[in-house]
Amino acid sequence: MSIGRVLIIAGSDSGGGAGLQADIKAVTMLGAYAATAVTAITVQNTLGVSAVHPVPLEIIEAQGRAVLDDIGADAIKTGMLGDASTVAVAARLIDSAPGVPVVVDPVMIAKGGASLLDPRAIAAVRSELVPRATLLTPNAPEAEALTGLPATSTDDLRRCGHALLRMGARAVLMKGGHVPGDRLIDLLITADGESAFEDARIDTVHTHGTGCTLASACAAGLAQGLDLTTAVARAWNYVHRAIEAAPGLGKGHGPLDHAWMLRDR
């Protein structure tokens, strides 16, 4: 298995639990190499986002091109993009690396409730990124925003997933964290079928960055040459253990323990 180079196009989280910081930790812990194009700097902790400073578009694109032209990428992962113009930059960077698998995490709302995507940009994600996604990783609210369909049950998630396939995504990992119930069920849906990832729901508020971490862990696996189902299964188990080991930091939605594998040793 190659080391796997992952270019992450996303925003920074000063609290270290989500965004680029979570992405880099997850990719590194799974043995791949993380490079970044920073889209925004957030003022953020476990209690929420209090400010967002966008990075100029030309600097975002220049970061990505500098990485691709020198280091290269075996996978690209997108996270917080903020607005339609930044979505367009991400799409151009993806197109400049043909054949490289792309994991799109359609980040719209922070764990504390702050909006991280301009509502006008949702249409851009729908038209520019969904069709470029090797794997799309929406939670229920994001799936509702992208498809216009309800996503309040596992069957709803399945219907949303198939709608997103029809919109051009090659595979969709529908995350069930927002769906009520004692069991957490995520669905990996492709044109060839469906795989379910299920376990008892962990009763904790320390879930900040789960979406970023899961998407980046999937991207690491694809970059290393794992098949899609294997990459998702490894990522899913990694995140589950990271939630279980969460260190309880902060006064709000705390971060995961991205380094649980080191402590297990």
C-alpha positions in Angstrom: 0.0 0.0 0.0 1.4 3.4 -1.0 1.6 6.2 1.4 -1.2 8.1 -0.4 -1.1 11.9 -0.9 -4.3 13.8 0.0 -4.9 17.4 -1.0 -7.5 18.9 1.4 -9.4 22.0 0.4 -11.1 23.2 3.5 -11.2 25.8 6.3 -9.2 26.0 9.5 -10.7 25.4 13.0 -8.7 27.2 15.7 -10.0 24.7 18.3 -8.4 21.9 16.4 -11.4 19.6 16.5 -12.8 20.0 13.0 -11.7 21.5 9.6 -8.2 21.2 8.3 -6.8 20.3 11.8 -9.1 17.2 12.0 -8.4 16.4 8.4 -4.6 16.4 8.8 -4.8 14.4 12.0 -7.0 11.7 10.5 -5.0 11.4 7.3 -1.7 11.2 9.2 -3.0 8.7 11.7 -4.0 6.4 8.9 -0.6 6.5 7.3 -1.2 8.9 4.4 0.3 12.3 3.6 -1.9 15.5 4.0 -1.4 18.7 2.1 -3.8 21.7 2.2 -5.4 24.6 0.4 -6.9 26.8 3.2 -10.2 28.3 2.2 -11.0 30.2 5.4 -9.8 30.9 8.9 -12.4 30.5 11.6 -12.5 31.7 15.2 -13.8 28.6 16.8 -13.9 26.5 19.9 -16.1 23.8 21.3 -18.8 26.4 22.0 -19.1 27.5 18.4 -17.9 29.7 15.6 -17.6 33.4 16.4 -15.9 34.7 13.2 -14.9 33.6 9.7 -12.2 35.2 7.6 -12.2 34.0 4.0 -8.9 33.5 2.2 -8.7 35.3 -1.2 -9.8 33.1 -4.1 -6.5 33.5 -5.9 -4.6 32.4 -2.9 -6.8 29.3 -2.4 -6.3 28.3 -6.0 -2.5 29.0 -5.8 -2.1 26.8 -2.8 -3.8 23.9 -4.5 -1.9 24.3 -7.7 1.4 24.6 -5.8 0.7 21.2 -4.2 -0.5 19.5 -7.3 2.3 20.8 -9.5 5.0 19.6 -7.0 3.8 17.0 -4.5 0.8 15.7 -6.5 -2.3 14.0 -5.0 -3.7 10.5 -5.0 -7.0 11.9 -3.6 -8.6 15.2 -3.1 -11.0 16.0 -0.2 -13.2 19.1 0.0 -14.6 20.5 3.2 -15.7 24.0 4.2 -15.8 26.1 1.0 -18.0 29.0 2.2 -19.4 30.5 -1.1 -20.1 29.7 -4.7 -16.8 31.3 -5.9 -14.8 29.0 -3.7 -16.8 26.0 -4.9 -15.8 27.0 -8.4 -12.1 27.2 -7.4 -12.4 23.7 -5.8 -14.0 22.4 -9.0 -11.1 23.8 -11.1 -8.5 22.2 -8.9 -10.3 18.9 -9.2 -10.4 19.2 -12.9 -6.7 19.9 -13.0 -6.0 16.4 -11.5 -7.9 14.0 -13.8 -8.4 10.5 -12.6 -7.8 11.4 -8.9 -10.6 10.2 -6.6 -12.5 13.1 -4.9 -14.2 12.9 -1.5 -16.7 15.8 -1.1 -17.9 16.6 2.4 -20.7 19.2 1.7 -20.0 21.2 4.9 -22.9 23.5 5.6 -23.4 24.0 9.3 -21.0 23.7 12.2 -21.7 21.5 15.2 -22.7 24.6 17.2 -25.2 25.7 14.6 -23.2 28.4 12.7 -23.7 28.5 9.0 -20.5 27.6 7.1 -21.9 27.7 3.6 -23.6 30.7 2.0 -27.2 29.5 1.0 -26.5 30.7 -2.5 -23.6 28.3 -2.7 -25.7 25.2 -2.1 -26.7 25.3 -5.8 -23.0 25.5 -6.7 -22.2 22.4 -4.6 -25.1 20.6 -6.3 -24.0 21.5 -9.8 -20.2 21.7 -9.5 -19.1 19.2 -6.8 -21.7 16.5 -6.6 -21.1 15.4 -10.2 -17.3 15.4 -9.5 -17.6 13.3 -6.3 -16.1 9.8 -6.2 -17.6 9.8 -2.7 -20.1 12.3 -1.3 -20.5 12.3 2.5 -23.6 14.3 3.6 -25.4 14.2 6.9 -29.2 14.3 7.0 -29.6 18.1 7.0 -27.0 18.4 4.1 -28.8 15.7 2.2 -32.1 17.5 2.6 -30.5 20.8 1.4 -29.0 19.1 -1.7 -32.0 17.0 -2.7 -35.0 18.8 -1.3 -36.2 15.5 0.1 -36.8 14.7 3.8 -34.1 12.8 5.7 -35.5 11.8 9.0 -35.3 8.1 8.8 -32.9 5.4 7.4 -35.3 4.9 4.5 -35.3 8.6 3.8 -31.4 8.5 3.8 -31.6 5.7 1.2 -33.9 7.8 -1.0 -31.7 10.8 -0.7 -28.6 8.7 -1.5 -30.2 7.4 -4.7 -31.2 11.0 -5.7 -27.6 12.1 -5.2 -26.4 9.3 -7.4 -28.8 10.5 -10.1 -27.3 13.9 -9.7 -23.9 12.5 -10.6 -22.1 11.3 -7.5 -20.5 8.0 -8.1 -21.0 6.9 -4.5 -22.7 8.4 -1.4 -22.0 7.8 2.3 -25.3 8.8 3.9 -24.5 9.6 7.6 -27.3 8.8 10.1 -26.1 10.7 13.1 -29.1 13.1 12.9 -31.6 10.2 12.6 -33.3 9.3 15.9 -32.7 5.9 17.4 -30.5 3.8 19.7 -28.5 2.5 16.7 -26.4 4.6 14.4 -26.7 3.5 10.8 -24.7 5.0 7.9 -25.3 3.8 4.4 -22.8 3.5 1.6 -24.8 3.6 -1.6 -23.4 3.0 -5.1 -24.9 2.0 -8.5 -23.9 -1.6 -7.6 -25.7 -1.8 -4.2 -25.6 -0.7 -0.6 -23.5 -1.4 2.5 -24.6 -0.5 6.0 -22.3 0.5 8.8 -24.1 0.1 12.1 -23.4 0.2 15.8 -24.9 1.3 19.1 -25.1 5.1 19.3 -22.5 6.6 21.7 -24.1 8.9 24.2 -21.8 11.9 24.1 -21.6 15.6 23.2 -18.0 15.2 22.1 -18.6 14.7 18.4 -17.1 17.9 17.0 -15.4 17.2 13.7 -16.8 13.7 13.1 -17.8 14.6 9.5 -14.5 16.1 8.6 -12.6 13.2 10.2 -14.7 10.6 8.5 -14.4 12.1 5.0 -10.7 12.6 5.3 -10.2 9.1 6.6 -12.1 7.8 3.5 -9.9 10.0 1.3 -6.7 8.5 2.9 -7.9 5.0 2.1 -8.7 5.9 -1.5 -5.3 7.6 -1.8 -3.6 4.5 -0.6 -5.4 2.4 -3.2 -8.0 0.7 -1.1 -11.3 -0.1 -2.8 -14.2 2.1 -1.8 -15.9 -0.2 0.6 -12.7 -1.1 2.4 -11.7 2.5 2.7 -15.1 3.5 4.1 -15.1 0.6 6.6 -11.6 1.4 7.9 -12.6 5.1 8.2 -15.9 4.3 9.9 -14.2 2.1 12.5 -11.4 4.7 13.1 -14.0 7.5 13.7 -16.1 5.2 16.0 -13.1 4.5 18.2 -12.1 8.2 18.1 -15.5 9.1 19.5 -15.3 6.5 22.2 -11.9 7.8 23.2 -12.9 11.5 23.1 -10.8 13.4 25.8 -13.7 15.6 27.0 -12.0 18.9 26.2 -13.9 22.2 26.3 -17.2 23.3 27.6 -19.3 22.4 24.5 -19.1 19.9 21.7 -15.6 18.6 22.3 -13.2 17.0 19.8 -12.5 13.4 19.1 -9.3 11.6 20.0 -7.7 11.4 16.6 -4.6 9.8 18.1 -6.4 6.9 19.9 -4.3 4.5 17.9 -1.1 5.7 19.5 -2.6 5.4 23.0 -3.8 1.9 22.2 -0.2 0.9 21.7 
